[in-house]
Amino acid sequence: MKFVRYQDGAGQARYGVLDGETVHAADGDPFAGGLTAGSAVGALGELTLLPPVQPGKIVCVGLNYAAHVTETDATRAVPEEPVLFMKPPSALVGHGAPIAIANPDNRTDHEAELAVVIGRRARGVAAASAADYILGYTAGNDVSDRPLQQKDGQWVRAKGFDTYCPLGPCVATDLDPTAGDGLAVVSRLNGETKQSSTTRDMIFDVPALIAYISGIMTLEPGDVIMTGTPEGVGPMRPGDTIEVEVGGVGVLRNPVTAR
Ligand code: MG
């Protein structure tokens, strides 16, 4: 199943079930008992979409694709443990909402990422049972102000501005990024492909990440794990359109504006 969150005519946030490009109003709770699809309310492109979940925390993994590690610094070694940081929930925007560049003079990059949505409380979970704690997957863009990332030595400011965490368009519940050839992770800037990899190229796969992170902090339903970006990151500027596509999820598209 794929579900979205959208704003209805009264301005209320509602869940919807996605069938092809058509959104159906849905009753229920995806985290408790599931969603039941009702009547069609419109096409995906016609609705105001919200981030598909409301995480209490967004845990992010840096340097999780070997070719991206070396593009950031040719002499940098592949990490021996996952590199973690966090983005604030205030950075979230949904499909179609603008990314407002805070510092137009600073190189501000797109980072296409598979995002994991936690389905139930996870604490000290073994990798072998990690799948039991996952509700589904969505697409994320870990927008990053490179000069501030270098200057600050940690990444809270560089990656924490409002709108610097687009997420969506939907959560897909029936995917396995560790199976077969994995899931495609792609970005396109103004229609031109910039990143094109798969989840098979992750250094630490999703079960390993859930085991590692849940050994540090309790993960709650709705929490999001951004799993890192493959090589090909590059700058976005006001006027651009950036797309992040994750296989089996769909395309997260956001216009880029100045703040
Ligand atoms: Mg990233």
Residues whose N, C-alpha, C, O or C-beta is under 5 A from the ligand:
A	BS01	MG	V61 E111 D142 G228 T229
